[in-house]
Amino acid sequence: MVLDPKNSWIEVELSFEEDKAPESLIALPEDYKPAEKPYKAVTIVKDPEMGKKGYKAGDVVVVPTHIIREVEVRDNKFYLIERNHVMAKVLA
């Protein structure tokens, strides 16, 4: 299945997952989740502006974690961000 983002929405991939925390010897509640970082590096999959002034597939950008939207369609997960929330582009 392919998603075709429109307007100012960009499809991204969560390719820079942090390593999982090591097992703890302290008992924590089952619903405990460690605090997320306020930002995340993601990889551009598809941008409606590609080829013009937009990002290319494979570009890595930094975005606030809370603006990443997960969309599920027929058991397929897609991740979208709005263009104006991109904080920076990572250059090699």
C-alpha positions as CSV (number, residue, x, y, z in Angstrom):
1,M,0.0,0.0,0.0
2,V,1.2,3.5,-0.9
3,L,0.3,6.7,0.8
4,D,0.3,9.9,-1.3
5,P,0.6,12.9,1.1
6,K,-1.0,16.2,0.0
7,N,-0.6,19.9,0.8
8,S,1.9,20.5,3.5
9,W,2.1,16.9,4.8
10,I,5.3,14.9,4.4
11,E,5.5,11.1,4.9
12,V,8.4,10.1,7.1
13,E,10.0,6.9,8.4
14,L,11.0,6.5,12.0
15,S,14.5,5.2,11.0
16,F,16.5,6.5,13.9
17,E,15.0,4.5,16.8
18,E,17.1,4.8,19.9
19,D,18.4,1.7,21.6
20,K,16.1,0.2,24.1
21,A,17.0,0.8,27.8
22,P,18.7,-2.2,29.5
23,E,16.6,-4.4,31.7
24,S,16.1,-2.8,35.1
25,L,16.5,-4.5,38.4
26,I,13.9,-2.2,39.9
27,A,10.3,-3.2,39.7
28,L,8.3,-0.6,37.7
29,P,4.5,-0.5,37.0
30,E,3.6,-2.4,33.8
31,D,2.2,0.8,32.2
32,Y,5.4,2.8,32.9
33,K,6.9,4.6,29.9
34,P,10.1,6.5,30.0
35,A,9.9,10.2,29.0
36,E,10.4,10.8,25.3
37,K,13.0,13.2,23.9
38,P,11.3,16.4,22.7
39,Y,12.7,15.9,19.2
40,K,13.4,13.0,16.8
41,A,15.4,12.5,13.6
42,V,13.3,11.0,10.8
43,T,13.8,10.1,7.2
44,I,11.8,11.6,4.4
45,V,9.8,9.0,2.4
46,K,7.6,11.2,0.2
47,D,7.1,15.0,0.0
48,P,4.5,16.6,-2.3
49,E,7.1,19.3,-3.1
50,M,9.8,16.9,-4.2
51,G,11.7,18.2,-7.2
52,K,10.7,21.8,-6.5
53,K,11.8,23.3,-3.2
54,G,10.9,20.3,-1.0
55,Y,12.9,17.5,0.6
56,K,14.2,14.5,-1.3
57,A,13.5,10.9,-0.3
58,G,16.2,9.8,2.1
59,D,16.8,13.3,3.6
60,V,17.0,13.2,7.4
61,V,15.2,16.0,9.3
62,V,14.7,16.8,12.9
63,V,11.1,17.4,14.1
64,P,9.4,17.8,17.5
65,T,8.3,14.3,18.7
66,H,4.8,15.4,19.6
67,I,3.9,16.4,16.0
68,I,4.6,13.0,14.4
69,R,1.2,11.6,13.4
70,E,0.7,7.9,13.0
71,V,-1.9,6.9,10.4
72,E,-3.1,3.3,10.1
73,V,-4.9,2.2,6.9
74,R,-5.7,-1.5,6.6
75,D,-3.1,-2.6,9.1
76,N,-0.4,-0.5,7.4
77,K,1.2,2.3,9.5
78,F,2.3,5.6,8.0
79,Y,3.9,8.6,9.7
80,L,3.2,12.1,8.7
81,I,4.6,15.5,9.7
82,E,3.6,19.0,8.6
83,R,6.3,20.9,6.6
84,N,6.4,23.9,8.8
85,H,7.3,21.8,11.9
86,V,10.7,20.7,10.5
87,M,13.4,22.1,12.8
88,A,16.5,21.2,10.8
89,K,17.9,19.1,8.0
90,V,20.8,16.8,8.9
91,L,23.7,17.2,6.5
92,A,26.4,14.5,6.0
